Amino acid sequence: MVLWAPQDKKIVLIELTVPWKERCNEAYERTAKYTQLTEDCRKNGWKAWLFPVEVGTRRFPAKSMWKILTELGITSQQRKQAIRSVSSAAEKASCWS
């Protein structure tokens, strides 16, 4: 997912993965492929952030989910509700065949 504000030259890159709970760390490491893109954005005058986010298939949100919501200014009850919604969606999606 990409969020951007062209007038402010700000861009947020979000890589969402839905790994098994035990593999959240591995999923986080796979986002290295976006590091160069983030650096290129910065070289072109943009403020750029890369957030790898993992939500396990069994409704397990990794710490990265809490971090990005906090960084985006979503806190308290809104953050808890967002975590529940994302966790529920991940669980439902993992059941698809």
Backbone as CSV, one residue per row, in Angstrom:
resi,resn,N_x,N_y,N_z,CA_x,CA_y,CA_z,C_x,C_y,C_z
1,MET,0.849,-1.153,0.000,0.000,0.000,0.000,0.902,1.225,0.000
2,VAL,0.468,2.241,-0.704,1.231,3.480,-0.765,0.300,4.630,-0.399
3,LEU,0.735,5.423,0.559,0.039,6.648,0.932,0.977,7.797,0.591
4,TRP,0.473,8.818,-0.082,1.362,9.912,-0.405,0.623,11.250,-0.350
5,ALA,1.408,12.276,-0.101,0.925,13.655,-0.095,1.852,14.435,-1.003
6,PRO,1.506,14.566,-2.293,2.397,15.217,-3.254,2.747,16.654,-2.885
7,GLN,1.800,17.394,-2.335,2.077,18.784,-1.996,3.129,18.901,-0.899
8,ASP,3.204,17.918,-0.012,4.199,17.922,1.066,5.410,17.045,0.753
9,LYS,5.363,16.347,-0.382,6.412,15.405,-0.782,6.680,14.381,0.331
10,LYS,5.595,13.739,0.793,5.681,12.682,1.793,5.070,11.417,1.213
11,ILE,5.751,10.290,1.484,5.261,9.006,0.979,5.476,7.925,2.045
12,VAL,4.471,7.095,2.212,4.535,5.990,3.174,4.303,4.704,2.388
13,LEU,5.266,3.802,2.459,5.152,2.496,1.807,4.831,1.463,2.883
14,ILE,3.782,0.685,2.667,3.368,-0.321,3.636,3.346,-1.677,2.951
15,GLU,4.119,-2.595,3.479,4.163,-3.966,2.960,3.450,-4.851,3.978
16,LEU,2.251,-5.296,3.644,1.477,-6.154,4.537,1.665,-7.609,4.148
17,THR,2.039,-8.423,5.115,2.113,-9.862,4.896,1.283,-10.545,5.962
18,VAL,0.788,-11.726,5.619,-0.026,-12.515,6.539,0.633,-13.885,6.683
19,PRO,1.707,-13.946,7.460,2.412,-15.214,7.648,1.818,-16.007,8.812
20,TRP,2.227,-17.260,8.915,1.922,-18.015,10.121,2.615,-17.312,11.272
21,LYS,2.048,-17.378,12.455,2.561,-16.659,13.627,4.059,-16.849,13.812
22,GLU,4.519,-18.058,13.647,5.919,-18.366,13.892,6.856,-17.752,12.856
23,ARG,6.338,-17.259,11.747,7.190,-16.766,10.674,7.106,-15.254,10.485
24,CYS,6.601,-14.524,11.473,6.480,-13.064,11.353,7.835,-12.401,11.150
25,ASN,8.863,-12.866,11.850,10.191,-12.267,11.688,10.724,-12.457,10.281
26,GLU,10.518,-13.638,9.701,10.966,-13.888,8.330,10.236,-12.965,7.356
27,ALA,8.943,-12.769,7.567,8.165,-11.899,6.690,8.691,-10.471,6.754
28,TYR,9.065,-10.031,7.945,9.605,-8.687,8.131,10.883,-8.516,7.319
29,GLU,11.740,-9.519,7.312,13.020,-9.441,6.605,12.852,-9.387,5.091
30,ARG,11.763,-9.932,4.566,11.547,-9.939,3.120,11.272,-8.549,2.552
31,THR,10.999,-7.572,3.388,10.702,-6.229,2.892,11.951,-5.468,2.471
32,ALA,13.097,-6.060,2.624,14.347,-5.411,2.215,14.302,-5.005,0.743
33,LYS,13.474,-5.676,-0.051,13.386,-5.348,-1.473,12.860,-3.934,-1.722
34,TYR,12.235,-3.323,-0.713,11.717,-1.973,-0.865,12.658,-0.904,-0.323
35,THR,13.746,-1.318,0.253,14.692,-0.366,0.831,15.242,0.578,-0.236
36,GLN,15.627,0.070,-1.378,16.169,0.910,-2.453,15.127,1.902,-2.954
37,LEU,13.896,1.458,-3.091,12.825,2.356,-3.532,12.650,3.503,-2.542
38,THR,12.687,3.181,-1.257,12.563,4.202,-0.220,13.726,5.190,-0.307
39,GLU,14.924,4.689,-0.487,16.098,5.549,-0.618,16.000,6.433,-1.859
40,ASP,15.518,5.875,-2.963,15.362,6.670,-4.187,14.370,7.809,-3.979
41,CYS,13.290,7.531,-3.262,12.308,8.584,-2.959,12.969,9.704,-2.172
42,ARG,13.766,9.334,-1.186,14.451,10.340,-0.362,15.441,11.155,-1.191
43,LYS,16.160,10.495,-2.100,17.120,11.203,-2.958,16.426,12.226,-3.850
44,ASN,15.150,11.970,-4.153,14.378,12.877,-4.997,13.595,13.906,-4.189
45,GLY,13.983,14.075,-2.924,13.402,15.137,-2.118,12.145,14.791,-1.346
46,TRP,11.757,13.534,-1.322,10.570,13.118,-0.586,10.949,12.655,0.811
47,LYS,10.076,12.906,1.764,10.189,12.266,3.072,9.515,10.912,2.896
48,ALA,10.263,9.835,3.125,9.750,8.499,2.831,9.905,7.577,4.034
49,TRP,8.878,6.775,4.239,8.892,5.782,5.310,8.480,4.438,4.740
50,LEU,9.115,3.405,5.225,8.776,2.027,4.843,8.341,1.296,6.102
51,PHE,7.142,0.763,6.072,6.617,0.014,7.203,6.261,-1.405,6.779
52,PRO,7.056,-2.378,7.186,6.633,-3.759,6.998,5.654,-4.096,8.119
53,VAL,4.520,-4.652,7.767,3.482,-4.965,8.742,3.088,-6.428,8.589
54,GLU,3.043,-7.124,9.709,2.674,-8.531,9.694,1.454,-8.749,10.581
55,VAL,0.524,-9.527,10.048,-0.617,-9.979,10.831,-0.711,-11.474,10.583
56,GLY,-0.516,-12.259,11.630,-0.527,-13.712,11.488,-1.885,-14.245,11.068
57,THR,-1.894,-15.396,10.444,-3.126,-15.986,9.941,-4.097,-16.390,11.045
58,ARG,-3.617,-16.476,12.255,-4.494,-16.844,13.375,-4.826,-15.645,14.244
59,ARG,-5.029,-14.501,13.600,-5.429,-13.264,14.271,-4.343,-12.703,15.182
60,PHE,-3.093,-13.009,14.896,-1.994,-12.543,15.717,-1.362,-11.312,15.075
61,PRO,-1.629,-10.104,15.601,-0.980,-8.920,15.031,0.417,-8.765,15.619
62,ALA,1.412,-8.648,14.768,2.786,-8.434,15.227,2.921,-7.002,15.746
63,LYS,4.012,-6.739,16.452,4.261,-5.395,16.992,4.279,-4.338,15.895
64,SER,4.639,-4.751,14.694,4.706,-3.802,13.581,3.343,-3.179,13.284
65,MET,2.273,-3.925,13.520,0.924,-3.393,13.294,0.633,-2.256,14.265
66,TRP,0.978,-2.449,15.539,0.798,-1.400,16.541,1.649,-0.177,16.184
67,LYS,2.873,-0.429,15.732,3.797,0.660,15.433,3.289,1.557,14.313
68,ILE,2.840,0.949,13.216,2.410,1.786,12.090,1.165,2.585,12.440
69,LEU,0.240,1.987,13.154,-0.956,2.732,13.532,-0.605,3.920,14.422
70,THR,0.324,3.699,15.338,0.769,4.788,16.206,1.457,5.882,15.387
71,GLU,2.344,5.479,14.472,3.055,6.449,13.634,2.102,7.255,12.747
72,LEU,0.993,6.625,12.350,0.015,7.319,11.516,-0.957,8.161,12.345
73,GLY,-0.760,8.161,13.669,-1.596,8.986,14.537,-2.862,8.306,15.018
74,ILE,-2.975,7.017,14.806,-4.146,6.261,15.255,-3.811,5.654,16.608
75,THR,-4.491,6.092,17.631,-4.162,5.655,18.985,-5.412,5.211,19.736
76,SER,-5.192,4.667,20.908,-6.225,4.330,21.874,-7.282,3.395,21.293
77,GLN,-8.540,3.757,21.466,-9.648,2.884,21.067,-9.684,2.666,19.559
78,GLN,-9.358,3.687,18.783,-9.346,3.540,17.327,-8.302,2.511,16.902
79,ARG,-7.152,2.513,17.561,-6.102,1.552,17.236,-6.550,0.137,17.584
80,LYS,-7.154,-0.042,18.739,-7.641,-1.364,19.135,-8.669,-1.887,18.143
81,GLN,-9.579,-1.015,17.705,-10.586,-1.424,16.736,-9.947,-1.776,15.395
82,ALA,-8.968,-0.988,14.973,-8.280,-1.280,13.715,-7.567,-2.627,13.794
83,ILE,-6.923,-2.915,14.920,-6.231,-4.200,15.107,-7.229,-5.341,15.016
84,ARG,-8.373,-5.197,15.665,-9.394,-6.254,15.608,-9.871,-6.476,14.175
85,SER,-10.107,-5.383,13.458,-10.591,-5.497,12.078,-9.575,-6.165,11.168
86,VAL,-8.322,-5.742,11.274,-7.270,-6.320,10.441,-7.061,-7.793,10.793
87,SER,-7.065,-8.114,12.076,-6.878,-9.498,12.514,-8.000,-10.389,12.008
88,SER,-9.208,-9.896,12.078,-10.354,-10.662,11.594,-10.266,-10.886,10.082
89,ALA,-9.893,-9.839,9.348,-9.748,-9.970,7.891,-8.656,-10.968,7.531
90,ALA,-7.545,-10.954,8.274,-6.454,-11.903,8.007,-6.913,-13.330,8.244
91,GLU,-7.665,-13.542,9.308,-8.159,-14.886,9.607,-9.108,-15.365,8.509
92,LYS,-10.024,-14.518,8.096,-10.972,-14.894,7.036,-10.249,-15.178,5.735
93,ALA,-9.277,-14.337,5.387,-8.546,-14.525,4.121,-7.730,-15.813,4.132
94,SER,-7.248,-16.227,5.293,-6.423,-17.431,5.360,-7.238,-18.687,5.157
95,CYS,-8.553,-18.573,5.224,-9.434,-19.739,5.052,-9.815,-19.961,3.612
96,TRP,-9.470,-19.041,2.724,-9.823,-19.177,1.314,-9.081,-20.352,0.712
97,SER,-9.719,-21.020,-0.196,-9.047,-22.135,-0.871,-8.920,-21.877,-2.352
